[in-house]
Amino acid sequence: MNGVIAGISYRALLGRRRIWLLIMLPVVLIGLAVLLRVIGSGGENATITLMRTFAIGTMLPLLGLIAGTGVIAPEIDDGTIIHLLAKPISRPVIAQTKFLVAASILALFAAVPTFVAAYLLVGLESGVASGFAVGALVGGVAYAAVFMLLGVLTRHAVTIGIVYALVWEGVVGNFVPGARRFSIQQWAQSIADQLSSSPFFSTEITLGFAVPALLIVTVGAVVWAGQRLRSFSLTGDE
């Protein structure tokens, strides 16, 4: 990890209007949790439904899109990536650093609010809060890698990412049984399920499939992004 690149990337994500997008979704999640608690509907079943449909199913992929593409796509679009490429820094190191920045942002803005929202509703009961927090963390790491790669591969990363997040992850991955094995959010829910003892929560994807899939996708995307950056010239083109 390169400290200079990390600093630039953090400032880019947290110093622009993206910070408001990163904050908005977690605030909505916690607001929904508070509302459910106030109206007396914050039982374990309702908590799991909120975590599955909003925290993991909606918030996580969208935050992954914002952070993953945000650490590198704007620099490629406006040509400032040439300043990094001109430095004596390995292209894979650039990709790895960008990935770690995006992953840490998701840990802060996805995993922590997920734990807080679940904790407000059921405390530490049945391991629901900790399970979904870990699921959000590992799922966020995978999303960070995938969307960062997308930002390197195409100038239409945000558009493609929105379609992927809303259509594939949000619709196909939830309602088409065979497609669930290829959905990051389903892998994240599998992790959460293994850490929770709630009778209201079960997933079809086994831990033996989810963990290797998460590792392969994450490592593969970061490595591919590093190799792809090697093809960029100092003009920012391939």
C-alpha positions, 0 to 999 in steps of 0.5 A: 500500500502506498501512503501518498496514493491512499491519501489522495484517494481518501481526499477524493472520496471524502472531500467531494459530493460523494461523501453525502452519498456515502452518508445518506444510505447509512442514515436511511438504514439507521433511521428505518431501524429507529422507526421500527423500534419506535412503532414497536415492530423491531422484532428479530424477524423484522430486523432480518428482513431490513438487513437482507433487503436494505442493508445487504440488498440495496445499501451495500452494492450502491455504496460499493459502486460509489467507493469502488468506482470513485477511487479511480474512475474519475482520475481516468476520466479527467486524465489526472491518472497520468500523474500516478502512472508517471511516478515510479510506482508499480501499477499493481500497487496503485490498484491494491492501494485504491482497493484498500481505500475503497474497502476501508470506506465500505467498512466504515459506511456499510459494516458499522451502520449495519451493526448499529441498525441491527443492534438498535432493534435486537441488541446482540440477540442470536448474533444477528447484528454481528453476523450481518456486520461481518457479512456487510464487511466481506461483501463490501470488500468484494464489491470494492474490488469488482467496482474498482475493476469496472472503473478501470475497464470502462468509462461507463463504470457508473452506468454499468455498475448501477445496472449490475447493482439494481438488476443483477444483485437486486432482482436476478440474484434475489428471485432467480434461484440459479443466479444466487450462486453468482451474487455477491450479496447472497455470498454475504448473506451466507456469511451472516447466516453462519454467524447467526443462530436466528430461526428466522434466517437461512440461506441457500448458499453454503459457506463452503461455496461463499468463502472461496467465491468471495476470495476468488472474485476479490483477488481476481478483480484486484489483480486484473485491475493492476494488470489492466493499468499496465496497458495505460500509457502516460496519456491515460489511454491504452 
